[in-house]
Amino acid sequence: MTDPPPKDPSEFSFVKNINTNQIITLSEIDIKIEKAVDPEDIFGPTKVANETEKIQKDTHNNFFGNALHKKKQGNFGNVHCIQEIDSHTGAIWAVKFSCDGFEMATGGQDMVLRVWKVLTTQQEQHDEQRKIILEVQKQQGKKSKEVEENEKVKLGRKLKKKIKQEQDQLKFKQAVASEFPLFAQDPIHEFHGHSADILDISWGKNGTILTASIDKTVRRWDKKNHQSVLVFQHPDFVTSVQFHPKSDLLFITGCFDDKIRIWSIQDKKILYYVDTKDLITAACFSNLGNIITTASYNGMCHFYESKDLEYITRLHVRSKRGKNKSGKKITGIEFTQDDKYILFTSNDSRIRLYQLSDYSLIRKYQGHQNTKNQIKAFLSYNNFIICGSEDGCVYIWEKDLDQTISKKIAKKQQYRNESYEKIQISENIITSAIFTPKNISNIYHYPMNKYENKKRNTKSIDQETKNNQNENQNQNQNENQNQNQNQNQNQNENQNQNQNQNQNQNQNQNQNQNQNQNQNENTNNTNTNQIQNNDNNSFGMIFITCDFTGIIRVFLNKKSKRIN
């Protein structure tokens, strides 16, 4: 890699320590991060402020800084981009992992459904990394020739800026290529058939995929033939689709004709439908599959029983006062894993968490910008909420349900959660942001080594044959030695009896000392483990972002270097 060119003073290239007023360059920060230094030691304790403190990314590295808002300590202060995929054209509206987590499907404005494979073995990750490095080297060779030609000709300011941007992008790609990728760079499946934007994706337990589109259809795809097996026609735009959590033969769709439908794949027909009298923008099953929730263009949400779509209740997701009092479009619905809470994302730049026992508002998360686009929030396995934004950032909140809220506090609107972390990802709108499942983050850090396991098995077979040969030789030698040893044993028995008595006394004293030491060590270990579990629950997490131009980026919250 070539040395970076001198930075333009207009670029953000330093960070100021709040306590000492010391200016630290981003290159110094990267060196300290590689040595696994705590980010707080670099920046100092973060000040609680009403306005966000801007920390932009280093264009010559894959490090992305976080800005804290009303938080003393951040959880995502060491985020690195580990992969960048550019295969879609246009915005990506839907991102979903398969039920086992080993595949990811994406779809959006280019009307193509793509499926990406997670690299589960260390060999696969190394091979894919080599491909990425070779591609970056080819691009670098082409750009170097263009630079040599441009040096001979006088260029204008606009062209010079474009050349600098392209050079910075190459350096960024070089830094990303030094990391181990999570996905194969090319999709394993590409499905063509929709004639308009794909708005929603759903995975079945058997690996089948359903997609909802603006072309007024829902399609079921076959991976073997790379074609849509079934097409379910609708009278208007289909905004949402989801398989039943317990059966791949049933699914629901939400449509702009105000109707929610339950379909049977086996019979290829509608079993039940209900007219909600509102434009449906989102629909979702609960995790148990007993409740169906629909959301509308004006913020009205309806709850039904999934057996026969019997009406339960309705809920108006909106602000109590102000310009959003009438309600805004709901762009996303998600149930928590225990089905106790439900998360709504809406176009008033708010994310609201309701309790299903009494349908009361528990938390309101804000800070991001979502006024026009179909941006959805996502809840992780360890209670972090992530959401894209129209300002090109990703916002992360803690779910924060440890504190109970009384009705008096709720009236004072103290249920708001405005403490978040903001990470600048791109200049374009971040249309989707999602955390990977827990098993995928574990596989990335400790990949399965199938090739090494095969070698170990072959080595163990060879060792067993050698050991059997050695055992036969040793048996003959041992028989001769045993005869001589039996004569000497009788003489040594008398001496050993006296020595054993003294040793037993010393062992009893040592055991008492060791028990006291072990008790003290166990108490210290439990305390340290509790601290580590509380502080480091976000380290090692991986999240994925998609922007308005169709670029997929994979980010890792590092703490130390990966153990290979």
C-alpha positions in Angstrom: 0.0 0.0 0.0 1.3 3.5 -0.9 1.5 6.2 1.7 -1.5 8.5 1.9 -1.3 11.9 0.2 -1.2 15.0 2.4 -4.7 15.7 3.7 -6.7 18.7 2.8 -7.2 21.0 5.8 -10.9 21.0 5.1 -11.0 17.2 5.9 -11.6 16.1 9.5 -8.3 14.6 10.5 -8.1 15.1 14.3 -10.0 14.6 17.5 -9.9 16.8 20.6 -9.7 15.3 24.1 -12.4 16.9 26.2 -10.4 16.9 29.5 -6.9 17.7 28.4 -7.7 19.7 25.2 -5.1 17.6 23.5 -5.4 17.1 19.7 -5.0 13.5 18.6 -4.8 12.5 14.9 -6.9 9.6 13.6 -3.7 7.7 12.7 -2.6 7.7 16.3 -6.1 6.5 17.3 -5.9 3.6 14.8 -2.5 2.5 16.3 -3.9 2.5 19.8 -7.0 0.6 18.7 -4.8 -2.1 17.1 -3.1 -2.5 20.5 -6.6 -3.1 22.0 -6.6 0.1 24.1 -9.9 1.1 25.6 -11.5 3.9 23.5 -12.1 5.9 26.7 -8.4 6.0 27.3 -8.0 7.7 23.9 -10.9 10.2 23.9 -11.3 10.6 27.7 -14.7 10.2 29.4 -17.3 11.4 27.0 -19.2 14.6 28.0 -22.9 14.4 28.2 -24.2 17.0 25.7 -27.5 18.1 24.2 -26.0 18.2 20.7 -24.1 15.4 19.1 -20.3 15.6 18.8 -19.3 14.9 15.3 -16.6 12.2 14.7 -16.3 11.4 11.0 -14.7 8.4 9.5 -11.0 8.3 8.3 -11.1 8.2 4.5 -7.7 6.3 4.5 -8.8 3.6 6.9 -11.8 1.5 7.6 -12.4 2.9 11.1 -15.7 4.6 11.8 -16.0 6.7 14.9 -19.2 7.1 16.9 -20.8 10.3 18.3 -22.6 10.1 21.6 -25.7 11.9 22.5 -26.7 12.1 26.2 -24.5 9.1 27.0 -21.5 9.0 29.3 -20.0 5.8 27.7 -20.5 4.3 24.3 -20.9 0.7 23.3 -19.8 1.0 19.6 -16.6 3.1 19.8 -14.4 0.7 17.7 -16.5 0.0 14.6 -14.6 -1.1 11.5 -15.9 -1.9 8.0 -14.9 -5.5 7.1 -16.7 -5.8 3.8 -18.2 -3.7 1.0 -20.5 -5.2 -1.7 -21.7 -3.3 -4.7 -24.0 -5.4 -6.8 -27.5 -3.7 -6.5 -28.4 -0.7 -8.5 -30.7 1.7 -6.6 -32.1 1.6 -3.0 -32.3 -1.6 -1.0 -35.6 -1.7 0.9 -35.5 -5.2 2.4 -32.8 -7.3 4.1 -33.6 -10.6 5.9 -31.5 -13.4 7.3 -32.6 -17.0 6.8 -34.0 -18.9 9.8 -30.7 -20.6 10.4 -28.7 -17.4 9.8 -26.4 -18.8 7.1 -27.9 -16.9 4.2 -29.1 -13.3 3.7 -31.6 -12.0 1.1 -31.7 -8.5 -0.2 -34.1 -6.7 -2.6 -35.1 -3.3 -3.6 -35.3 -0.8 -6.5 -33.6 -2.9 -9.1 -36.3 -5.6 -8.8 -33.8 -8.4 -8.3 -33.7 -10.7 -5.3 -30.2 -11.7 -4.3 -29.1 -14.3 -1.8 -25.7 -14.1 -0.1 -23.9 -17.0 1.6 -22.2 -16.6 5.0 -18.6 -17.9 5.0 -18.5 -20.4 7.8 -15.0 -21.9 7.5 -11.6 -20.2 7.9 -10.5 -21.5 4.5 -13.5 -19.9 2.8 -12.8 -16.6 4.4 -9.1 -16.7 3.4 -10.0 -17.6 -0.3 -12.6 -14.8 -0.5 -10.2 -12.3 1.0 -7.6 -13.2 -1.7 -10.2 -12.6 -4.5 -11.1 -9.2 -3.0 -7.4 -8.2 -2.7 -6.8 -9.1 -6.4 -9.8 -7.1 -7.5 -8.5 -4.0 -5.6 -5.0 -4.4 -7.1 -6.5 -4.5 -10.6 -8.4 -1.3 -9.9 -5.4 0.3 -8.4 -3.3 -0.6 -11.6 -5.9 1.0 -13.8 -6.1 4.2 -11.7 -2.3 4.6 -11.6 -2.3 4.6 -15.4 -5.1 7.2 -15.5 -3.1 9.4 -13.0 0.0 9.2 -15.2 -2.0 10.3 -18.2 -3.8 13.1 -16.3 -0.5 14.5 -15.0 0.5 15.4 -18.6 -2.8 17.3 -19.1 -4.0 20.3 -17.0 -7.2 19.5 -15.2 -10.0 21.6 -13.7 -11.0 21.7 -10.1 -14.0 19.4 -10.5 -11.9 16.7 -12.2 -9.3 17.0 -9.5 -11.9 16.5 -6.8 -13.3 13.5 -8.6 -9.8 12.0 -8.9 -9.1 12.6 -5.2 -12.4 10.9 -4.3 -11.6 7.9 -6.4 -8.2 7.6 -4.8 -9.7 7.8 -1.4 -12.2 5.1 -2.3 -9.4 2.8 -3.4 -7.5 3.4 -0.2 -10.6 2.6 1.8 -11.1 -0.6 -0.3 -7.6 -1.6 0.5 -8.2 -1.1 4.2 -11.4 -3.1 4.0 -9.7 -5.9 2.0 -7.3 -6.4 4.9 -10.2 -7.7 7.0 -11.8 -11.2 6.8 -15.1 -11.0 4.8 -18.4 -12.3 6.2 -20.1 -13.1 2.9 -19.1 -14.4 -0.5 -18.6 -11.3 -2.7 -20.9 -12.7 -5.4 -24.5 -13.8 -4.6 -25.2 -17.5 -4.8 -28.7 -16.9 -6.2 -30.2 -14.1 -8.3 -34.0 -14.1 -8.9 -35.5 -12.1 -11.7 -39.2 -11.7 -12.3 -40.6 -8.7 -10.5 -41.4 -5.6 -12.6 -41.2 -3.1 -9.8 -39.5 -2.5 -6.4 -39.2 -5.3 -3.9 -40.5 -4.0 -0.5 -40.5 -7.0 1.8 -38.9 -10.5 2.1 -39.8 -13.5 4.2 -37.9 -16.8 4.8 -39.5 -20.1 5.5 -38.0 -22.7 7.7 -37.4 -25.0 4.7 -35.4 -22.2 3.0 -38.1 -21.0 0.6 -38.4 -17.2 0.1 -41.4 -14.9 -0.4 -41.1 -11.4 -1.8 -43.7 -8.6 -1.9 -43.5 -5.9 -4.6 -45.0 -2.8 -6.0 -45.9 -4.7 -9.1 -49.0 -6.0 -7.2 -47.6 -9.6 -6.8 -46.1 -11.9 -4.2 -43.7 -14.5 -5.5 -42.4 -17.7 -4.1 -38.9 -18.6 -5.3 -37.2 -21.9 -6.0 -33.5 -21.9 -5.4 -32.8 -24.9 -7.7 -34.4 -23.5 -10.8 -33.7 -19.8 -10.0 -37.3 -19.0 -10.9 -40.6 -18.1 -9.2 -42.7 -21.2 -8.6 -45.9 -19.4 -7.6 -47.3 -15.9 -8.2 -50.0 -14.5 -6.0 -51.8 -11.6 -7.6 -53.2 -8.6 -5.7 -55.3 -5.6 -6.7 -52.8 -3.0 -5.5 -49.2 -2.5 -4.2 -48.1 -5.3 -1.8 -46.2 -3.7 1.1 -45.6 -6.7 3.4 -45.4 -10.4 3.4 -44.5 -13.0 6.1 -44.6 -16.7 6.6 -46.4 -18.1 9.6 -43.8 -18.8 12.3 -44.9 -22.4 12.7 -46.0 -23.4 9.2 -44.4 -22.8 5.8 -47.8 -23.5 4.1 -49.4 -20.2 5.4 -48.5 -16.6 5.0 -50.0 -13.1 5.3 -49.9 -10.1 3.0 -50.6 -6.5 3.5 -51.9 -4.5 0.5 -52.7 -0.9 -0.4 -56.4 -2.0 -1.0 -56.8 -1.8 2.9 -57.0 -5.6 3.2 -54.9 -8.1 5.2 -55.0 -11.7 3.7 -54.0 -15.1 4.9 -52.9 -17.3 2.0 -52.6 -21.1 1.7 -49.7 -22.2 -0.5 -50.9 -25.7 -0.8 -54.4 -24.7 -2.0 -53.1 -21.5 -3.8 -56.0 -19.4 -2.5 -57.0 -16.9 0.2 -58.3 -18.5 3.4 -59.3 -15.3 5.3 -59.2 -11.6 4.7 -60.3 -8.4 6.6 -60.8 -4.9 5.4 -59.0 -2.6 7.8 -60.3 0.6 6.0 -56.7 2.0 6.1 -53.8 1.8 3.6 -51.7 -1.1 5.0 -48.0 -0.2 5.0 -46.7 -3.0 7.3 -48.0 -6.4 8.7 -46.5 -8.9 11.0 -47.1 -12.2 12.9 -46.1 -12.5 16.6 -43.4 -15.0 17.3 -45.9 -17.5 18.6 -48.1 -16.9 15.5 -51.3 -16.3 17.5 -51.5 -12.5 16.7 -51.4 -10.5 13.5 -50.6 -6.8 13.6 -51.2 -4.4 10.7 -50.1 -0.8 10.4 -51.4 2.0 8.1 -50.5 5.2 6.4 -52.0 7.4 9.1 -50.4 5.5 12.1 -53.4 3.4 12.9 -52.5 -0.2 14.0 -54.9 -3.2 14.2 -54.5 -6.4 16.1 -56.2 -9.7 15.0 -56.2 -13.3 16.1 -54.4 -15.4 13.4 -56.9 -18.3 13.4 -59.8 -16.5 11.8 -58.7 -12.8 11.8 -61.0 -12.1 14.7 -60.6 -8.4 15.8 -58.8 -7.8 19.1 -58.1 -4.0 19.4 -56.6 -1.1 17.6 -53.8 1.4 18.6 -53.0 4.9 17.1 -49.3 5.3 17.0 -48.8 9.1 17.0 -47.6 12.0 19.1 -50.0 13.7 21.5 -49.4 17.2 20.3 -47.5 19.0 17.6 -47.3 18.6 13.8 -47.3 14.7 14.1 -50.6 14.6 16.1 -52.6 13.2 13.2 -50.2 10.3 12.8 -47.6 9.3 10.2 -46.9 6.3 8.1 -45.7 3.2 9.9 -42.7 1.7 8.1 -41.9 -1.3 10.2 -43.3 -3.6 12.9 -41.3 -6.1 15.0 -42.2 -8.2 18.1 -39.7 -8.9 20.8 -38.6 -12.5 21.2 -40.9 -13.0 24.3 -43.9 -11.3 22.6 -44.2 -8.9 25.5 -43.5 -5.8 23.5 -43.9 -4.5 20.0 -41.7 -2.0 18.1 -43.1 0.5 15.6 -41.0 2.6 13.2 -42.8 5.6 11.7 -42.2 8.5 9.3 -42.2 11.1 12.1 -38.6 10.1 12.9 -39.7 8.1 16.0 -39.4 4.5 17.1 -42.0 3.5 19.7 -42.1 0.5 22.0 -45.5 -0.6 23.3 -46.3 -3.2 26.0 -48.8 -5.8 24.7 -50.4 -6.6 28.1 -52.2 -3.2 28.2 -51.0 -1.6 24.8 -49.3 1.2 26.7 -46.3 3.2 25.4 -43.1 2.2 27.2 -40.3 4.0 25.3 -39.9 6.4 22.5 -36.6 6.5 20.7 -35.6 9.5 18.6 -32.6 11.2 17.1 -32.6 9.7 13.5 -34.3 11.2 10.4 -37.1 9.2 8.8 -39.7 11.4 7.1 -40.2 10.0 3.6 -38.5 6.6 3.1 -39.4 3.0 4.0 -36.7 2.7 6.8 -37.3 0.1 9.5 -35.7 -0.4 13.0 -34.3 -3.7 14.0 -34.0 -5.2 17.5 -30.9 -7.3 18.2 -30.6 -10.5 20.3 -29.1 -8.5 23.2 -31.5 -5.6 23.3 -29.9 -3.0 21.0 -32.0 -1.2 18.6 -30.5 -0.1 15.2 -32.0 2.0 12.5 -30.9 3.7 9.3 -31.4 7.4 8.7 -31.8 9.9 5.9 -28.7 11.8 7.0 -26.4 8.8 6.0 -25.9 7.7 9.6 -26.8 4.6 11.7 -28.3 5.2 15.1 -28.1 2.7 17.9 -30.1 2.8 21.2 -30.2 0.5 24.2 -33.6 -1.0 24.8 -33.4 0.1 28.4 -36.4 -1.6 30.0 -34.9 -2.1 33.5 -36.6 1.0 34.9 -40.3 0.9 35.3 -42.4 4.0 34.4 -45.3 5.2 36.4 -48.3 7.0 34.9 -47.2 10.3 36.4 -43.8 10.1 34.7 -45.5 9.1 31.4 -47.6 12.2 31.5 -44.4 14.3 31.9 -43.1 12.5 28.8 -40.0 11.2 30.6 -40.4 7.9 28.7 -38.3 9.3 25.9 -34.9 7.7 25.2 -32.7 10.3 23.5 -29.4 8.7 24.5 -28.0 7.1 21.4 -24.8 6.5 19.4 -24.5 7.8 15.9 -22.1 6.4 13.3 -21.6 8.3 10.0 -21.6 5.6 7.3 -22.3 7.4 4.0 -23.4 10.6 2.3 -26.4 8.7 1.0 -29.6 7.6 2.8 -29.2 4.4 4.9 -32.3 2.6 3.9 -31.7 -0.6 5.9 -29.6 -1.5 9.0 -29.7 -4.9 10.7 -27.7 -6.9 13.2 -26.5 -10.4 12.4 -27.9 -13.3 14.4 -25.8 -14.4 17.4 -24.5 -17.6 15.8 -23.1 -15.7 12.8 -21.1 -13.3 15.0 -19.7 -16.3 16.9 -18.8 -18.1 13.6 -16.9 -15.0 12.3 -14.7 -14.8 15.4 -14.2 -18.6 15.7 -14.8 -20.1 12.2 -15.2 -23.8 11.7 -12.0 -25.4 10.4 -13.2 -28.4 8.3 -9.8 -28.8 6.6 -8.0 -28.9 9.9 -10.4 -31.4 11.3 -9.8 -33.7 8.3 -6.1 -33.4 8.9 -6.5 -34.2 12.5 -8.5 -37.3 11.7 -5.9 -38.6 9.3 -3.1 -37.8 11.7 -4.9 -39.6 14.5 -5.3 -42.8 12.4 -1.5 -42.8 11.6 -0.7 -42.2 15.2 -2.9 -45.1 16.4 -1.1 -47.5 14.1 2.3 -46.3 15.3 1.2 -46.5 18.9 0.1 -50.1 18.5 3.5 -51.1 17.1 5.3 -49.3 19.9 3.0 -50.9 22.5 3.9 -54.5 21.3 7.6 -53.7 21.5 7.2 -52.1 25.0 5.3 -55.1 26.3 8.2 -57.5 25.7 10.7 -55.1 27.4 8.4 -54.5 30.3 8.1 -58.2 31.1 11.8 -58.5 31.7 11.9 -55.3 33.7 9.0 -56.4 35.9 10.9 -59.4 37.1 13.8 -57.3 38.4 11.4 -54.7 39.8 9.5 -57.2 41.9 12.7 -58.1 43.8 13.4 -54.5 44.6 9.9 -53.7 45.6 9.9 -55.7 48.7 13.0 -53.8 50.0 11.5 -50.4 49.2 8.1 -51.1 50.8 9.3 -50.7 54.3 11.0 -47.4 53.5 8.0 -46.0 51.7 5.7 -46.6 54.6 7.6 -44.2 56.8 7.8 -41.6 54.1 4.0 -41.8 53.3 3.1 -41.0 56.9 5.1 -37.7 56.8 3.8 -36.8 53.4 0.1 -37.2 54.5 0.6 -34.7 57.3 2.1 -32.2 54.9 -0.7 -32.7 52.3 -3.4 -32.0 54.9 -1.8 -28.7 55.7 -1.5 -27.7 52.0 -5.1 -28.7 51.2 -6.4 -26.2 53.8 -4.2 -23.4 52.4 -5.4 -24.2 48.8 -9.0 -24.2 49.8 -8.7 -20.7 51.2 -6.9 -19.4 48.1 -9.5 -21.0 45.7 -12.3 -19.3 47.6 -10.7 -15.9 47.2 -9.9 -16.5 43.5 -13.5 -17.6 42.7 -15.0 -14.5 44.3 -12.6 -12.3 42.3 -13.3 -14.2 39.1 -17.1 -13.9 39.5 -16.8 -10.1 40.0 -14.6 -9.7 36.9 -16.8 -11.8 34.8 -19.9 -9.8 35.8 -18.1 -6.6 34.9 -17.0 -8.0 31.5 -20.5 -9.3 30.6 -22.0 -5.9 31.4 -19.4 -3.8 29.6 -18.5 -6.0 26.7 -21.9 -7.3 25.6 -21.7 -5.2 22.4 -18.1 -6.1 21.5 -17.9 -8.6 18.6 -21.4 -7.6 17.3 -21.7 -7.3 13.5 -24.3 -5.2 11.7 -25.1 -4.6 8.0 -26.1 -1.4 6.3 -27.6 -0.8 2.8 -27.7 2.7 1.3 -29.8 4.4 -1.4 -27.2 3.6 -4.1 -27.3 -0.2 -3.4 -24.0 -0.6 -1.5 -24.0 -3.3 1.2 -21.5 -2.7 4.0 -20.6 -5.1 6.9 -19.3 -3.6 10.2 -17.7 -5.2 13.2 -17.5 -3.7 16.6 -13.9 -4.7 17.6 -12.3 -5.0 20.9 -9.1 -7.0 20.0 -7.7 -8.8 17.1 -9.4 -12.0 16.0 -7.9 -15.3 17.1 -7.3 -17.5 14.1 
